[in-house]
Amino acid sequence: MSKIVILDGYAANPGDISWEPLNEFGEVVLYDRTKPEEVIGRIRDADFVFTNKVPITAEAMDASPDLKWIGVLATGYNIVDVARAKEKGIPVTNIPAYSTDTVAQNVFAHIFNITNRVADHAASIRGGKWARCEDFVFWDYPQMEMAGKTIGIVGFGSIGKKVASIARSFGMKVLVFTRTPDPSLECEDLSFCDKETLLRESDVVSLHCPLTDATREMINKESLALMKPSAILINTGRGPLINEADLAEALKAGSIYGAGLDVMCKEPPEAGNPLFECENCFISPHVSWASDAARVRLHKIAFENIRSFVNGKPVNVVNGL
């Protein structure tokens, strides 16, 4: 009987979604979490392995002679040495486009948190400020209207396109920086441009590109200096797209107005992260993908990935096998 090992099942599925569909493919061994030093011991006799954020290195694959397939329980697959997997003939699959709507929704949750500060005003009211107010209204923060503003979208995959669609429905102009611009999509309120133009002209900059050598720390001291002092930076992509020390410095200096981040360079972040000192930086704990609906889609696609491989018709393979 084949053995299926799930290295870190808890984050995507703390118990509210059944793993039972995997039983048709073999014995299932589920671990909530796996430390890097535990990987080899846990997968050395596995035929199939699922991982979310636990790295699977060349060393781990070399120590696992029965390993036939690796399934990443996420869209990004940089935690697997895909080149070594290809050399060994091991397909690596991912979960594409399962969280597009959820992540795009979270982008605007961060934007509106900064522009309207609903939670902060609610806290003031619970503290009695409105009850003590001499007027029918008060505001502790400016209330910003998005209609007529410009959003710059870096990366134009499924999530970037969804963010653009939502932004246009709010009456925003969209600028896009991508490696593969499509002039046929340009219209009165959407256009492609270079990165520098996007940074200079955008009121909101939202990051949706993959993490590569070219994009690592693309938001740094130099790029932040191009942005408007009134600009808002949103990152629901990958933490290392941003140099966090440079962003903290810009936020403290008022070089940009605010930032909303769902991802960080190290997760969980260290307690002394300089962004924690910035009152105009709002961080959510990498949950933009994690709606109930998105997690159900993730598991459905994961089960179909392994089923397709077993049936000899692999899908969503990211390493060319």
N, C-alpha and C positions, 0 to 999 in steps of 0.2 A: 504494500500500500504506500502511495506517495505521502510525503510529509510536507505540510504547509506551515510555515512559521510567520507569525505577525509580530514584528519586533516592538512596535510602539502604537498599539491600537487605541490607547485611552484618549488621546487628544482629539481625534476625529470621532471617536465613538466611546463615550464613557459608560456605555451600557444600554443606551436607548435604541440601538439599531442591532438587529440580529446578524451574527456572523454565520448562521446556520447554512445559507446557500453554499458555503465553501466545503461543507462536508461531503458533497458529491465527488470532490476531486481528491480526497484523501484525509488523513488525520490532521486536525487543526490544533496547533499549539499557539496559544495567545499570550503575549506578554503586554502588560500595560505600558511598560517603559523598559528600555535596554540601554545600559551604559556602553560606550564604545569598546571598553575592554571585555565586555560580555558577548559581543557579536559573534566571534568565531565559535565559541562554545555552543551558542544557541543555533547556529545555522550549518554547522559542519556536516550534518547528515540530512539537511533539508533538500527537497526537490524544488519547492517554490517558496519565495520569500516576499513578504510585504513589508515596506518601510515607509514611514512618513518623513521623519527628520533624522533618523539614525543613519550615519554614514555607512555605506558598504564599499570597502576599499578593495584594491587589487589583492592585498594580503588575505582578506576575508574570503574572496572568491577562490583564490588558489587553495585555501584550506577546506573548501567545500566541494568535493569531487562530484557529488550528485546534483549540484545546483543546475537547474535547467531554465529558470525564469525569475526575473525580479520585477515586482510591481510596486511602483511608487504611489503612495496614497496622497498625491498632490499633483499640481501642474508642473512646478519646478522640479528638476531631477538632478541638480548639481551635487546632491549628496551621494550619488552613485558614480563610481569610476566607469563611465559608459564606454570609454575606449578599451579598457581591459575586459569589460563584459563582451564587447564585440569580438575581441581577439579569441575569447573562450567560447564564442558562439551562444552567449546567453542573451536573449532579448530582454530589454528593459522597457517597460511600459509606464505611461503616466496617465493622469486623469485630466483631459483638456476641457476647458469651457464649462465646468460644472458650477462655478461660482460667479459667473459674469454679472448676473443681476444683483446678487448680494453684495459683491465688492463695489459695484457702481453706486448702490444705495449708500454704502458706508462712506464713499467719497463725499457725497452730499451731506451725510450726517456730520462729518467733520467740518465741511464748509459752513453749514448753517449753525453749528455749535459756535464757530468763531464769529460769524456775522450777526447772530441774534442772541447768543448767550442765554438760552432758555433755562438751562440748569442753574446757572449762576443767579439769575433773577428769581427763580423758584426758591433757591436757598435764602436769598435776601427776604423774601416774603415769609418763609417759615420762621425767620428770625424776627419778624414783626415790623419790618421797615415800611411796608405798604400801609399797615394798620396805623402807623405813626405819621404817615405822610399828610401834609396839608393840602396836597393837590390830588386829583383823581388819577394821576399818572406819575411815574418816575422811571428813569433808566440810569443804570450804573455804567453802561457801555453803549457806544454808538450802535444804532440799528442800521445795517447796511442792506441796500437793495441790489440784487444781482442782475436784474434786467439792465441791459446795455453794457454790462461789464464783459471783459474778455477772459476766457479760460484758455490756458495753454496746456495741451495734452502731449506728453512725451511718451511715444510708443502708441501704435494704433492697431493693436490686436482687438480681440473681441471685447475686452473690458474698456479699452480706450474708445472704441466706437460707441459703446453703450453710454459712456460718460458724455461723449459729444452729443449724442441724441438727447439725453436728459438736459444738458446745459442749454441746448437750442430751444427746448420747450420752455425754459425759464427766460428766454429772450436774450441769452448770452451769445456773444461772438466767439467762435472757436478757432484757435490756431493750433496746428499740429506739426510736431517735429517727429519724423520717422525715417528709417533707412529706405523705406519703400513707398514714397508718396504716390498717390493716385489722383492725377489732375482731374479725372472724370468725376470725382466726388466734390470738387470745389464748387462753391455757390456763394451767395451773398454773405452768408454768416459762417462759412467754414473755408479755411484756406491752409495750405501747407507752407512752411517757412523753415529757415535755419534755426538752430538752437538759440543763438544770440538774440535774434529778433523776437523769438517767443519769450525769452526771459525779460527782455526790455519792455515789451508791450502788454504782457499779461497781468491781470489783476489777481488771478488764481493760476498756479502752476501745479498740475497733477501728474505724478510719475506712474507710468504703466509699462515700462520697458523691462526686458530681461536683464539680469545681472551678468555682465561680461567684463572682460578686461577693459573694453572701451567705455562702458557705462559706470564702472566702479568709481564712486565719489565724484560723479559728474556734477553734483551739487556741492560746491566747495566755496572757499573764500572769493575766488574770482567770479564764479557764476552768480553767487548771491549778491555781489556788488553791482551786477547788471539789473537786478530786480528793483521794482518800485518800492519805496518805503511803505506803501499801503498794501503791498502784495501779500498773498497768503500761499503757503507751500503745503501741498498734500502729498503724502507718500503711503500708498497701500500696496506698493510693488515689492521691493526688496530693501531691507535696511541699509546695506552698504552702498546703495546709490547715493547716499548722503554722507558727507564728512560731518559727523555729529558735533565735534568740537567747533568747527567753523559755523555750523548752523546756530549753536548756542551763543556764540559771540555775536552773530548778526541779530539774533532775537533780543539779546540784552542791550545792544546798541540802538535798537529801533531801525535797523537797516531794512528789515521787512516787518510786516505787521503781526504775523502769526504763523503757526505751523500746526497741522494736524497729521499725526503719524500713527499708523497701525503696525508698523514694522520697525525693527531696530537692528543695529549691526550685530549685537549679541543678544540672544533671547534665551532665558530671561536676561534683562539688562542688569549690569552691576549697580549697586546702590548709589555709587557716587557719580553716576552719569551726569554730565553738565546740563543736559536738557531738562533734568528734573528741577533745576533752579530757575527755569524760565516760566514766568506766569503766563506768557503768551504762547506756550507750547502745550498741546493737548495730545496725550498719548493713549491709545487703546491697545489692549494686549494681544495683538495679532489675531483679531476675531472677525475681520471683514469678510472672511470666507465662510464663517461658521454658522450660518442660519440653519435651522432644522431642515429646510427644503434642500439647501445646497449639500448638506452632509448625506442626506438620503440619495441624492443624485451621485455623489462621490462613490458611495458603496455600490450602487447599481452598476456604474461604469467599471469599478474595480472587479466585480464579479464577472462582468461580461469580458473583461480583458483576459482573465485567467481561463474562462470557458472557451474563448476564441482560440487561445494558444493550444489548449488541450485538443481542440477539434482541428488543429492544423491550419488555422486561418488567423494568425495573430493580428491584432489591431492596436493602434496607439503606441506603436514601437518607436522609440526615440533614438535608437543607436544603429539604425540601418540594417537590421536583421529581419 
